[in-house]
Amino acid sequence: MSQRIIADTVSKELGLPLRTGRKFLRRVLELMCDDIVYTERLELRHLGIFHVTDRPHQTVSHPVTGELIYVPKKKVLNFRTSKILREFLNPED
């Protein structure tokens, strides 16, 4: 599902103009991104937790030439699903 579809659906359900719904969704996503950048963690109930981890620098070999390549350290975003979402995805029969 794309941002546009989400924004349009929310706009219709709340009786808002499409432009307002899209602005609203864009602002919510900006706030979420800012929170992840500054606190390195974002928890959304019933969905999961986004958290930042550090990946250390490493030296890897190029698969074709065998040349050693230095890969600098960087931060990566991880997602851990909530128990509720896992249960929706994997219902017990």
mmCIF file as gemmi writes it, N, C-alpha and C atoms, coordinates in Angstrom:
data_model
loop_
_atom_site.group_PDB
_atom_site.id
_atom_site.type_symbol
_atom_site.label_atom_id
_atom_site.label_alt_id
_atom_site.label_comp_id
_atom_site.label_asym_id
_atom_site.label_entity_id
_atom_site.label_seq_id
_atom_site.pdbx_PDB_ins_code
_atom_site.Cartn_x
_atom_site.Cartn_y
_atom_site.Cartn_z
_atom_site.occupancy
_atom_site.B_iso_or_equiv
_atom_site.pdbx_formal_charge
_atom_site.auth_seq_id
_atom_site.auth_asym_id
_atom_site.pdbx_PDB_model_num
ATOM 1 N N . MET Axp A 1 ? 0.854 -1.17 0 1 0 ? 1 A 1
ATOM 2 C CA . MET Axp A 1 ? 0 0 0 1 0 ? 1 A 1
ATOM 3 C C . MET Axp A 1 ? 0.903 1.237 0 1 0 ? 1 A 1
ATOM 4 N N . SER Axp A 2 ? 0.61 2.176 -0.849 1 0 ? 2 A 1
ATOM 5 C CA . SER Axp A 2 ? 1.434 3.376 -0.962 1 0 ? 2 A 1
ATOM 6 C C . SER Axp A 2 ? 0.926 4.476 -0.029 1 0 ? 2 A 1
ATOM 7 N N . GLN Axp A 3 ? 1.793 5.491 0.158 1 0 ? 3 A 1
ATOM 8 C CA . GLN Axp A 3 ? 1.412 6.634 0.994 1 0 ? 3 A 1
ATOM 9 C C . GLN Axp A 3 ? 0.167 7.31 0.444 1 0 ? 3 A 1
ATOM 10 N N . ARG Axp A 4 ? 0.109 7.411 -0.865 1 0 ? 4 A 1
ATOM 11 C CA . ARG Axp A 4 ? -1.033 8.085 -1.494 1 0 ? 4 A 1
ATOM 12 C C . ARG Axp A 4 ? -2.338 7.347 -1.179 1 0 ? 4 A 1
ATOM 13 N N . ILE Axp A 5 ? -2.327 6.036 -1.267 1 0 ? 5 A 1
ATOM 14 C CA . ILE Axp A 5 ? -3.541 5.256 -0.979 1 0 ? 5 A 1
ATOM 15 C C . ILE Axp A 5 ? -3.936 5.413 0.478 1 0 ? 5 A 1
ATOM 16 N N . ILE Axp A 6 ? -2.957 5.36 1.372 1 0 ? 6 A 1
ATOM 17 C CA . ILE Axp A 6 ? -3.255 5.537 2.802 1 0 ? 6 A 1
ATOM 18 C C . ILE Axp A 6 ? -3.852 6.91 3.045 1 0 ? 6 A 1
ATOM 19 N N . ALA Axp A 7 ? -3.212 7.951 2.507 1 0 ? 7 A 1
ATOM 20 C CA . ALA Axp A 7 ? -3.691 9.321 2.71 1 0 ? 7 A 1
ATOM 21 C C . ALA Axp A 7 ? -5.083 9.514 2.126 1 0 ? 7 A 1
ATOM 22 N N . ASP Axp A 8 ? -5.326 8.98 0.94 1 0 ? 8 A 1
ATOM 23 C CA . ASP Axp A 8 ? -6.636 9.131 0.312 1 0 ? 8 A 1
ATOM 24 C C . ASP Axp A 8 ? -7.717 8.396 1.094 1 0 ? 8 A 1
ATOM 25 N N . THR Axp A 9 ? -7.392 7.213 1.604 1 0 ? 9 A 1
ATOM 26 C CA . THR Axp A 9 ? -8.361 6.447 2.393 1 0 ? 9 A 1
ATOM 27 C C . THR Axp A 9 ? -8.708 7.176 3.683 1 0 ? 9 A 1
ATOM 28 N N . VAL Axp A 10 ? -7.69 7.69 4.362 1 0 ? 10 A 1
ATOM 29 C CA . VAL Axp A 10 ? -7.934 8.428 5.615 1 0 ? 10 A 1
ATOM 30 C C . VAL Axp A 10 ? -8.743 9.685 5.328 1 0 ? 10 A 1
ATOM 31 N N . SER Axp A 11 ? -8.418 10.377 4.244 1 0 ? 11 A 1
ATOM 32 C CA . SER Axp A 11 ? -9.153 11.594 3.884 1 0 ? 11 A 1
ATOM 33 C C . SER Axp A 11 ? -10.63 11.307 3.663 1 0 ? 11 A 1
ATOM 34 N N . LYS Axp A 12 ? -10.92 10.241 2.931 1 0 ? 12 A 1
ATOM 35 C CA . LYS Axp A 12 ? -12.313 9.896 2.656 1 0 ? 12 A 1
ATOM 36 C C . LYS Axp A 12 ? -13.054 9.509 3.937 1 0 ? 12 A 1
ATOM 37 N N . GLU Axp A 13 ? -12.401 8.713 4.782 1 0 ? 13 A 1
ATOM 38 C CA . GLU Axp A 13 ? -13.054 8.27 6.015 1 0 ? 13 A 1
ATOM 39 C C . GLU Axp A 13 ? -13.319 9.415 6.978 1 0 ? 13 A 1
ATOM 40 N N . LEU Axp A 14 ? -12.439 10.432 6.984 1 0 ? 14 A 1
ATOM 41 C CA . LEU Axp A 14 ? -12.615 11.567 7.893 1 0 ? 14 A 1
ATOM 42 C C . LEU Axp A 14 ? -13.326 12.748 7.239 1 0 ? 14 A 1
ATOM 43 N N . GLY Axp A 15 ? -13.623 12.63 5.954 1 0 ? 15 A 1
ATOM 44 C CA . GLY Axp A 15 ? -14.315 13.706 5.25 1 0 ? 15 A 1
ATOM 45 C C . GLY Axp A 15 ? -13.427 14.921 5.024 1 0 ? 15 A 1
ATOM 46 N N . LEU Axp A 16 ? -12.133 14.696 4.816 1 0 ? 16 A 1
ATOM 47 C CA . LEU Axp A 16 ? -11.19 15.786 4.589 1 0 ? 16 A 1
ATOM 48 C C . LEU Axp A 16 ? -10.862 15.882 3.105 1 0 ? 16 A 1
ATOM 49 N N . PRO Axp A 17 ? -10.428 17.057 2.663 1 0 ? 17 A 1
ATOM 50 C CA . PRO Axp A 17 ? -9.948 17.16 1.288 1 0 ? 17 A 1
ATOM 51 C C . PRO Axp A 17 ? -8.705 16.283 1.104 1 0 ? 17 A 1
ATOM 52 N N . LEU Axp A 18 ? -8.51 15.752 -0.095 1 0 ? 18 A 1
ATOM 53 C CA . LEU Axp A 18 ? -7.376 14.868 -0.359 1 0 ? 18 A 1
ATOM 54 C C . LEU Axp A 18 ? -6.046 15.545 -0.043 1 0 ? 18 A 1
ATOM 55 N N . ARG Axp A 19 ? -5.921 16.81 -0.374 1 0 ? 19 A 1
ATOM 56 C CA . ARG Axp A 19 ? -4.669 17.542 -0.114 1 0 ? 19 A 1
ATOM 57 C C . ARG Axp A 19 ? -4.372 17.592 1.378 1 0 ? 19 A 1
ATOM 58 N N . THR Axp A 20 ? -5.393 17.794 2.196 1 0 ? 20 A 1
ATOM 59 C CA . THR Axp A 20 ? -5.207 17.848 3.644 1 0 ? 20 A 1
ATOM 60 C C . THR Axp A 20 ? -4.785 16.489 4.183 1 0 ? 20 A 1
ATOM 61 N N . GLY Axp A 21 ? -5.388 15.433 3.69 1 0 ? 21 A 1
ATOM 62 C CA . GLY Axp A 21 ? -5.024 14.088 4.12 1 0 ? 21 A 1
ATOM 63 C C . GLY Axp A 21 ? -3.588 13.751 3.774 1 0 ? 21 A 1
ATOM 64 N N . ARG Axp A 22 ? -3.16 14.16 2.593 1 0 ? 22 A 1
ATOM 65 C CA . ARG Axp A 22 ? -1.777 13.895 2.181 1 0 ? 22 A 1
ATOM 66 C C . ARG Axp A 22 ? -0.79 14.703 3.014 1 0 ? 22 A 1
ATOM 67 N N . LYS Axp A 23 ? -1.129 15.963 3.31 1 0 ? 23 A 1
ATOM 68 C CA . LYS Axp A 23 ? -0.27 16.788 4.172 1 0 ? 23 A 1
ATOM 69 C C . LYS Axp A 23 ? -0.176 16.182 5.566 1 0 ? 23 A 1
ATOM 70 N N . PHE Axp A 24 ? -1.304 15.716 6.056 1 0 ? 24 A 1
ATOM 71 C CA . PHE Axp A 24 ? -1.345 15.11 7.387 1 0 ? 24 A 1
ATOM 72 C C . PHE Axp A 24 ? -0.43 13.882 7.45 1 0 ? 24 A 1
ATOM 73 N N . LEU Axp A 25 ? -0.558 12.987 6.487 1 0 ? 25 A 1
ATOM 74 C CA . LEU Axp A 25 ? 0.268 11.78 6.481 1 0 ? 25 A 1
ATOM 75 C C . LEU Axp A 25 ? 1.741 12.128 6.334 1 0 ? 25 A 1
ATOM 76 N N . ARG Axp A 26 ? 2.053 13.08 5.46 1 0 ? 26 A 1
ATOM 77 C CA . ARG Axp A 26 ? 3.439 13.49 5.261 1 0 ? 26 A 1
ATOM 78 C C . ARG Axp A 26 ? 4.029 14.016 6.564 1 0 ? 26 A 1
ATOM 79 N N . ARG Axp A 27 ? 3.244 14.807 7.305 1 0 ? 27 A 1
ATOM 80 C CA . ARG Axp A 27 ? 3.726 15.375 8.573 1 0 ? 27 A 1
ATOM 81 C C . ARG Axp A 27 ? 3.918 14.285 9.624 1 0 ? 27 A 1
ATOM 82 N N . VAL Axp A 28 ? 3.006 13.325 9.68 1 0 ? 28 A 1
ATOM 83 C CA . VAL Axp A 28 ? 3.146 12.214 10.636 1 0 ? 28 A 1
ATOM 84 C C . VAL Axp A 28 ? 4.424 11.44 10.347 1 0 ? 28 A 1
ATOM 85 N N . LEU Axp A 29 ? 4.689 11.155 9.083 1 0 ? 29 A 1
ATOM 86 C CA . LEU Axp A 29 ? 5.901 10.42 8.716 1 0 ? 29 A 1
ATOM 87 C C . LEU Axp A 29 ? 7.161 11.223 9.028 1 0 ? 29 A 1
ATOM 88 N N . GLU Axp A 30 ? 7.11 12.554 8.831 1 0 ? 30 A 1
ATOM 89 C CA . GLU Axp A 30 ? 8.25 13.398 9.194 1 0 ? 30 A 1
ATOM 90 C C . GLU Axp A 30 ? 8.525 13.329 10.694 1 0 ? 30 A 1
ATOM 91 N N . LEU Axp A 31 ? 7.472 13.385 11.499 1 0 ? 31 A 1
ATOM 92 C CA . LEU Axp A 31 ? 7.635 13.299 12.948 1 0 ? 31 A 1
ATOM 93 C C . LEU Axp A 31 ? 8.21 11.953 13.361 1 0 ? 31 A 1
ATOM 94 N N . MET Axp A 32 ? 7.769 10.885 12.718 1 0 ? 32 A 1
ATOM 95 C CA . MET Axp A 32 ? 8.293 9.561 13.024 1 0 ? 32 A 1
ATOM 96 C C . MET Axp A 32 ? 9.773 9.473 12.672 1 0 ? 32 A 1
ATOM 97 N N . CYS Axp A 33 ? 10.147 9.987 11.507 1 0 ? 33 A 1
ATOM 98 C CA . CYS Axp A 33 ? 11.554 9.967 11.094 1 0 ? 33 A 1
ATOM 99 C C . CYS Axp A 33 ? 12.414 10.784 12.052 1 0 ? 33 A 1
ATOM 100 N N . ASP Axp A 34 ? 11.943 11.962 12.437 1 0 ? 34 A 1
ATOM 101 C CA . ASP Axp A 34 ? 12.69 12.795 13.383 1 0 ? 34 A 1
ATOM 102 C C . ASP Axp A 34 ? 12.895 12.068 14.705 1 0 ? 34 A 1
ATOM 103 N N . ASP Axp A 35 ? 11.874 11.395 15.19 1 0 ? 35 A 1
ATOM 104 C CA . ASP Axp A 35 ? 11.977 10.676 16.451 1 0 ? 35 A 1
ATOM 105 C C . ASP Axp A 35 ? 12.999 9.541 16.349 1 0 ? 35 A 1
ATOM 106 N N . ILE Axp A 36 ? 13.001 8.829 15.237 1 0 ? 36 A 1
ATOM 107 C CA . ILE Axp A 36 ? 13.973 7.752 15.053 1 0 ? 36 A 1
ATOM 108 C C . ILE Axp A 36 ? 15.392 8.316 15.01 1 0 ? 36 A 1
ATOM 109 N N . VAL Axp A 37 ? 15.578 9.431 14.316 1 0 ? 37 A 1
ATOM 110 C CA . VAL Axp A 37 ? 16.912 10.019 14.194 1 0 ? 37 A 1
ATOM 111 C C . VAL Axp A 37 ? 17.422 10.502 15.546 1 0 ? 37 A 1
ATOM 112 N N . TYR Axp A 38 ? 16.583 11.17 16.338 1 0 ? 38 A 1
ATOM 113 C CA . TYR Axp A 38 ? 17.046 11.787 17.578 1 0 ? 38 A 1
ATOM 114 C C . TYR Axp A 38 ? 17.022 10.856 18.782 1 0 ? 38 A 1
ATOM 115 N N . THR Axp A 39 ? 16.079 9.921 18.838 1 0 ? 39 A 1
ATOM 116 C CA . THR Axp A 39 ? 16.012 9.032 20.008 1 0 ? 39 A 1
ATOM 117 C C . THR Axp A 39 ? 16.461 7.617 19.68 1 0 ? 39 A 1
ATOM 118 N N . GLU Axp A 40 ? 16.638 7.323 18.387 1 0 ? 40 A 1
ATOM 119 C CA . GLU Axp A 40 ? 17.045 6.009 17.895 1 0 ? 40 A 1
ATOM 120 C C . GLU Axp A 40 ? 16.055 4.907 18.251 1 0 ? 40 A 1
ATOM 121 N N . ARG Axp A 41 ? 14.798 5.276 18.476 1 0 ? 41 A 1
ATOM 122 C CA . ARG Axp A 41 ? 13.781 4.276 18.807 1 0 ? 41 A 1
ATOM 123 C C . ARG Axp A 41 ? 12.392 4.873 18.56 1 0 ? 41 A 1
ATOM 124 N N . LEU Axp A 42 ? 11.494 4.057 18.012 1 0 ? 42 A 1
ATOM 125 C CA . LEU Axp A 42 ? 10.106 4.466 17.816 1 0 ? 42 A 1
ATOM 126 C C . LEU Axp A 42 ? 9.232 3.248 18.047 1 0 ? 42 A 1
ATOM 127 N N . GLU Axp A 43 ? 8.31 3.375 18.976 1 0 ? 43 A 1
ATOM 128 C CA . GLU Axp A 43 ? 7.416 2.26 19.294 1 0 ? 43 A 1
ATOM 129 C C . GLU Axp A 43 ? 6.001 2.611 18.862 1 0 ? 43 A 1
ATOM 130 N N . LEU Axp A 44 ? 5.423 1.749 18.047 1 0 ? 44 A 1
ATOM 131 C CA . LEU Axp A 44 ? 4.042 1.904 17.607 1 0 ? 44 A 1
ATOM 132 C C . LEU Axp A 44 ? 3.259 0.704 18.115 1 0 ? 44 A 1
ATOM 133 N N . ARG Axp A 45 ? 2.381 0.943 19.038 1 0 ? 45 A 1
ATOM 134 C CA . ARG Axp A 45 ? 1.606 -0.15 19.628 1 0 ? 45 A 1
ATOM 135 C C . ARG Axp A 45 ? 0.864 -0.919 18.549 1 0 ? 45 A 1
ATOM 136 N N . HIS Axp A 46 ? 0.775 -2.202 18.706 1 0 ? 46 A 1
ATOM 137 C CA . HIS Axp A 46 ? 0.111 -3.137 17.791 1 0 ? 46 A 1
ATOM 138 C C . HIS Axp A 46 ? 0.852 -3.3 16.476 1 0 ? 46 A 1
ATOM 139 N N . LEU Axp A 47 ? 1.95 -2.582 16.257 1 0 ? 47 A 1
ATOM 140 C CA . LEU Axp A 47 ? 2.719 -2.724 15.028 1 0 ? 47 A 1
ATOM 141 C C . LEU Axp A 47 ? 4.118 -3.255 15.332 1 0 ? 47 A 1
ATOM 142 N N . GLY Axp A 48 ? 4.871 -2.518 16.149 1 0 ? 48 A 1
ATOM 143 C CA . GLY Axp A 48 ? 6.205 -2.971 16.504 1 0 ? 48 A 1
ATOM 144 C C . GLY Axp A 48 ? 7.11 -1.832 16.917 1 0 ? 48 A 1
ATOM 145 N N . ILE Axp A 49 ? 8.399 -2.139 16.969 1 0 ? 49 A 1
ATOM 146 C CA . ILE Axp A 49 ? 9.398 -1.178 17.421 1 0 ? 49 A 1
ATOM 147 C C . ILE Axp A 49 ? 10.469 -1.029 16.34 1 0 ? 49 A 1
ATOM 148 N N . PHE Axp A 50 ? 10.731 0.215 15.968 1 0 ? 50 A 1
ATOM 149 C CA . PHE Axp A 50 ? 11.847 0.541 15.105 1 0 ? 50 A 1
ATOM 150 C C . PHE Axp A 50 ? 12.995 0.956 16.016 1 0 ? 50 A 1
ATOM 151 N N . HIS Axp A 51 ? 14.178 0.403 15.809 1 0 ? 51 A 1
ATOM 152 C CA . HIS Axp A 51 ? 15.315 0.814 16.625 1 0 ? 51 A 1
ATOM 153 C C . HIS Axp A 51 ? 16.584 0.826 15.781 1 0 ? 51 A 1
ATOM 154 N N . VAL Axp A 52 ? 17.496 1.707 16.159 1 0 ? 52 A 1
ATOM 155 C CA . VAL Axp A 52 ? 18.742 1.906 15.425 1 0 ? 52 A 1
ATOM 156 C C . VAL Axp A 52 ? 19.846 1.109 16.097 1 0 ? 52 A 1
ATOM 157 N N . THR Axp A 53 ? 20.634 0.397 15.297 1 0 ? 53 A 1
ATOM 158 C CA . THR Axp A 53 ? 21.804 -0.297 15.816 1 0 ? 53 A 1
ATOM 159 C C . THR Axp A 53 ? 23.019 0.125 14.998 1 0 ? 53 A 1
ATOM 160 N N . ASP Axp A 54 ? 24.183 0 15.61 1 0 ? 54 A 1
ATOM 161 C CA . ASP Axp A 54 ? 25.436 0.34 14.929 1 0 ? 54 A 1
ATOM 162 C C . ASP Axp A 54 ? 26.027 -0.905 14.292 1 0 ? 54 A 1
ATOM 163 N N . ARG Axp A 55 ? 26.368 -0.799 13.04 1 0 ? 55 A 1
ATOM 164 C CA . ARG Axp A 55 ? 27.059 -1.882 12.344 1 0 ? 55 A 1
ATOM 165 C C . ARG Axp A 55 ? 28.541 -1.481 12.296 1 0 ? 55 A 1
ATOM 166 N N . PRO Axp A 56 ? 29.426 -2.289 12.869 1 0 ? 56 A 1
ATOM 167 C CA . PRO Axp A 56 ? 30.849 -1.904 12.905 1 0 ? 56 A 1
ATOM 168 C C . PRO Axp A 56 ? 31.474 -1.926 11.512 1 0 ? 56 A 1
ATOM 169 N N . HIS Axp A 57 ? 32.62 -1.227 11.395 1 0 ? 57 A 1
ATOM 170 C CA . HIS Axp A 57 ? 33.326 -1.24 10.116 1 0 ? 57 A 1
ATOM 171 C C . HIS Axp A 57 ? 33.856 -2.647 9.864 1 0 ? 57 A 1
ATOM 172 N N . GLN Axp A 58 ? 34.044 -2.958 8.596 1 0 ? 58 A 1
ATOM 173 C CA . GLN Axp A 58 ? 34.543 -4.285 8.247 1 0 ? 58 A 1
ATOM 174 C C . GLN Axp A 58 ? 35.316 -4.227 6.934 1 0 ? 58 A 1
ATOM 175 N N . THR Axp A 59 ? 36.125 -5.22 6.73 1 0 ? 59 A 1
ATOM 176 C CA . THR Axp A 59 ? 36.855 -5.356 5.487 1 0 ? 59 A 1
ATOM 177 C C . THR Axp A 59 ? 36.329 -6.605 4.787 1 0 ? 59 A 1
ATOM 178 N N . VAL Axp A 60 ? 35.859 -6.432 3.564 1 0 ? 60 A 1
ATOM 179 C CA . VAL Axp A 60 ? 35.296 -7.549 2.796 1 0 ? 60 A 1
ATOM 180 C C . VAL Axp A 60 ? 36.065 -7.677 1.492 1 0 ? 60 A 1
ATOM 181 N N . SER Axp A 61 ? 36 -8.839 0.888 1 0 ? 61 A 1
ATOM 182 C CA . SER Axp A 61 ? 36.684 -9.018 -0.393 1 0 ? 61 A 1
ATOM 183 C C . SER Axp A 61 ? 35.675 -8.908 -1.534 1 0 ? 61 A 1
ATOM 184 N N . HIS Axp A 62 ? 36.114 -8.27 -2.596 1 0 ? 62 A 1
ATOM 185 C CA . HIS Axp A 62 ? 35.286 -8.119 -3.797 1 0 ? 62 A 1
ATOM 186 C C . HIS Axp A 62 ? 35.092 -9.512 -4.385 1 0 ? 62 A 1
ATOM 187 N N . PRO Axp A 63 ? 33.854 -9.905 -4.729 1 0 ? 63 A 1
ATOM 188 C CA . PRO Axp A 63 ? 33.601 -11.269 -5.186 1 0 ? 63 A 1
ATOM 189 C C . PRO Axp A 63 ? 34.284 -11.642 -6.508 1 0 ? 63 A 1
ATOM 190 N N . VAL Axp A 64 ? 34.535 -10.666 -7.362 1 0 ? 64 A 1
ATOM 191 C CA . VAL Axp A 64 ? 35.125 -10.975 -8.661 1 0 ? 64 A 1
ATOM 192 C C . VAL Axp A 64 ? 36.652 -10.849 -8.622 1 0 ? 64 A 1
ATOM 193 N N . THR Axp A 65 ? 37.136 -9.702 -8.114 1 0 ? 65 A 1
ATOM 194 C CA . THR Axp A 65 ? 38.577 -9.437 -8.16 1 0 ? 65 A 1
ATOM 195 C C . THR Axp A 65 ? 39.314 -9.948 -6.931 1 0 ? 65 A 1
ATOM 196 N N . GLY Axp A 66 ? 38.611 -10.156 -5.84 1 0 ? 66 A 1
ATOM 197 C CA . GLY Axp A 66 ? 39.258 -10.584 -4.601 1 0 ? 66 A 1
ATOM 198 C C . GLY Axp A 66 ? 39.919 -9.443 -3.858 1 0 ? 66 A 1
ATOM 199 N N . GLU Axp A 67 ? 39.79 -8.232 -4.379 1 0 ? 67 A 1
ATOM 200 C CA . GLU Axp A 67 ? 40.383 -7.054 -3.753 1 0 ? 67 A 1
ATOM 201 C C . GLU Axp A 67 ? 39.675 -6.772 -2.42 1 0 ? 67 A 1
ATOM 202 N N . LEU Axp A 68 ? 40.457 -6.395 -1.393 1 0 ? 68 A 1
ATOM 203 C CA . LEU Axp A 68 ? 39.88 -6.071 -0.092 1 0 ? 68 A 1
ATOM 204 C C . LEU Axp A 68 ? 39.282 -4.67 -0.138 1 0 ? 68 A 1
ATOM 205 N N . ILE Axp A 69 ? 38.071 -4.543 0.365 1 0 ? 69 A 1
ATOM 206 C CA . ILE Axp A 69 ? 37.343 -3.272 0.374 1 0 ? 69 A 1
ATOM 207 C C . ILE Axp A 69 ? 36.984 -2.947 1.809 1 0 ? 69 A 1
ATOM 208 N N . TYR Axp A 70 ? 37.251 -1.709 2.216 1 0 ? 70 A 1
ATOM 209 C CA . TYR Axp A 70 ? 36.912 -1.243 3.559 1 0 ? 70 A 1
ATOM 210 C C . TYR Axp A 70 ? 35.494 -0.689 3.55 1 0 ? 70 A 1
ATOM 211 N N . VAL Axp A 71 ? 34.646 -1.198 4.429 1 0 ? 71 A 1
ATOM 212 C CA . VAL Axp A 71 ? 33.274 -0.711 4.562 1 0 ? 71 A 1
ATOM 213 C C . VAL Axp A 71 ? 33.191 0.011 5.904 1 0 ? 71 A 1
ATOM 214 N N . PRO Axp A 72 ? 32.946 1.33 5.912 1 0 ? 72 A 1
ATOM 215 C CA . PRO Axp A 72 ? 32.92 2.072 7.176 1 0 ? 72 A 1
ATOM 216 C C . PRO Axp A 72 ? 31.733 1.683 8.045 1 0 ? 72 A 1
ATOM 217 N N . LYS Axp A 73 ? 31.839 2.02 9.34 1 0 ? 73 A 1
ATOM 218 C CA . LYS Axp A 73 ? 30.736 1.723 10.243 1 0 ? 73 A 1
ATOM 219 C C . LYS Axp A 73 ? 29.544 2.599 9.885 1 0 ? 73 A 1
ATOM 220 N N . LYS Axp A 74 ? 28.348 2.102 10.198 1 0 ? 74 A 1
ATOM 221 C CA . LYS Axp A 74 ? 27.152 2.889 9.915 1 0 ? 74 A 1
ATOM 222 C C . LYS Axp A 74 ? 26.018 2.445 10.825 1 0 ? 74 A 1
ATOM 223 N N . LYS Axp A 75 ? 24.997 3.262 10.868 1 0 ? 75 A 1
ATOM 224 C CA . LYS Axp A 75 ? 23.804 2.956 11.651 1 0 ? 75 A 1
ATOM 225 C C . LYS Axp A 75 ? 22.773 2.341 10.721 1 0 ? 75 A 1
ATOM 226 N N . VAL Axp A 76 ? 22.068 1.325 11.223 1 0 ? 76 A 1
ATOM 227 C CA . VAL Axp A 76 ? 21.025 0.679 10.437 1 0 ? 76 A 1
ATOM 228 C C . VAL Axp A 76 ? 19.739 0.646 11.247 1 0 ? 76 A 1
ATOM 229 N N . LEU Axp A 77 ? 18.62 0.669 10.554 1 0 ? 77 A 1
ATOM 230 C CA . LEU Axp A 77 ? 17.31 0.647 11.195 1 0 ? 77 A 1
ATOM 231 C C . LEU Axp A 77 ? 16.773 -0.778 11.193 1 0 ? 77 A 1
ATOM 232 N N . ASN Axp A 78 ? 16.364 -1.244 12.358 1 0 ? 78 A 1
ATOM 233 C CA . ASN Axp A 78 ? 15.787 -2.578 12.505 1 0 ? 78 A 1
ATOM 234 C C . ASN Axp A 78 ? 14.342 -2.443 12.955 1 0 ? 78 A 1
ATOM 235 N N . PHE Axp A 79 ? 13.561 -3.471 12.686 1 0 ? 79 A 1
ATOM 236 C CA . PHE Axp A 79 ? 12.155 -3.478 13.075 1 0 ? 79 A 1
ATOM 237 C C . PHE Axp A 79 ? 11.847 -4.796 13.757 1 0 ? 79 A 1
ATOM 238 N N . ARG Axp A 80 ? 11.184 -4.703 14.889 1 0 ? 80 A 1
ATOM 239 C CA . ARG Axp A 80 ? 10.753 -5.895 15.62 1 0 ? 80 A 1
ATOM 240 C C . ARG Axp A 80 ? 9.236 -5.838 15.734 1 0 ? 80 A 1
ATOM 241 N N . THR Axp A 81 ? 8.557 -6.847 15.203 1 0 ? 81 A 1
ATOM 242 C CA . THR Axp A 81 ? 7.098 -6.838 15.201 1 0 ? 81 A 1
ATOM 243 C C . THR Axp A 81 ? 6.55 -7.043 16.605 1 0 ? 81 A 1
ATOM 244 N N . SER Axp A 82 ? 5.364 -6.516 16.834 1 0 ? 82 A 1
ATOM 245 C CA . SER Axp A 82 ? 4.698 -6.699 18.118 1 0 ? 82 A 1
ATOM 246 C C . SER Axp A 82 ? 4.096 -8.097 18.189 1 0 ? 82 A 1
ATOM 247 N N . LYS Axp A 83 ? 3.805 -8.517 19.382 1 0 ? 83 A 1
ATOM 248 C CA . LYS Axp A 83 ? 3.206 -9.835 19.577 1 0 ? 83 A 1
ATOM 249 C C . LYS Axp A 83 ? 1.851 -9.921 18.866 1 0 ? 83 A 1
ATOM 250 N N . ILE Axp A 84 ? 1.091 -8.848 18.925 1 0 ? 84 A 1
ATOM 251 C CA . ILE Axp A 84 ? -0.236 -8.82 18.304 1 0 ? 84 A 1
ATOM 252 C C . ILE Axp A 84 ? -0.117 -8.995 16.783 1 0 ? 84 A 1
ATOM 253 N N . LEU Axp A 85 ? 0.82 -8.3 16.156 1 0 ? 85 A 1
ATOM 254 C CA . LEU Axp A 85 ? 1.006 -8.418 14.713 1 0 ? 85 A 1
ATOM 255 C C . LEU Axp A 85 ? 1.492 -9.82 14.341 1 0 ? 85 A 1
ATOM 256 N N . ARG Axp A 86 ? 2.4 -10.378 15.127 1 0 ? 86 A 1
ATOM 257 C CA . ARG Axp A 86 ? 2.869 -11.742 14.863 1 0 ? 86 A 1
ATOM 258 C C . ARG Axp A 86 ? 1.717 -12.738 14.938 1 0 ? 86 A 1
ATOM 259 N N . GLU Axp A 87 ? 0.809 -12.53 15.888 1 0 ? 87 A 1
ATOM 260 C CA . GLU Axp A 87 ? -0.347 -13.427 16.009 1 0 ? 87 A 1
ATOM 261 C C . GLU Axp A 87 ? -1.296 -13.273 14.821 1 0 ? 87 A 1
ATOM 262 N N . PHE Axp A 88 ? -1.451 -12.054 14.298 1 0 ? 88 A 1
ATOM 263 C CA . PHE Axp A 88 ? -2.273 -11.857 13.102 1 0 ? 88 A 1
ATOM 264 C C . PHE Axp A 88 ? -1.648 -12.547 11.903 1 0 ? 88 A 1
ATOM 265 N N . LEU Axp A 89 ? -0.312 -12.456 11.802 1 0 ? 89 A 1
ATOM 266 C CA . LEU Axp A 89 ? 0.378 -13.056 10.663 1 0 ? 89 A 1
ATOM 267 C C . LEU Axp A 89 ? 0.413 -14.57 10.74 1 0 ? 89 A 1
ATOM 268 N N . ASN Axp A 90 ? 0.482 -15.11 11.954 1 0 ? 90 A 1
ATOM 269 C CA . ASN Axp A 90 ? 0.6 -16.551 12.157 1 0 ? 90 A 1
ATOM 270 C C . ASN Axp A 90 ? -0.491 -17.063 13.098 1 0 ? 90 A 1
ATOM 271 N N . PRO Axp A 91 ? -1.728 -17.066 12.645 1 0 ? 91 A 1
ATOM 272 C CA . PRO Axp A 91 ? -2.808 -17.531 13.525 1 0 ? 91 A 1
ATOM 273 C C . PRO Axp A 91 ? -2.656 -19.017 13.822 1 0 ? 91 A 1
ATOM 274 N N . GLU Axp A 92 ? -2.98 -19.367 15.048 1 0 ? 92 A 1
ATOM 275 C CA . GLU Axp A 92 ? -2.913 -20.784 15.417 1 0 ? 92 A 1
ATOM 276 C C . GLU Axp A 92 ? -4.168 -21.475 14.895 1 0 ? 92 A 1
ATOM 277 N N . ASP Axp A 93 ? -3.97 -22.622 14.281 1 0 ? 93 A 1
ATOM 278 C CA . ASP Axp A 93 ? -5.097 -23.363 13.714 1 0 ? 93 A 1
ATOM 279 C C . ASP Axp A 93 ? -5.735 -24.255 14.759 1 0 ? 93 A 1
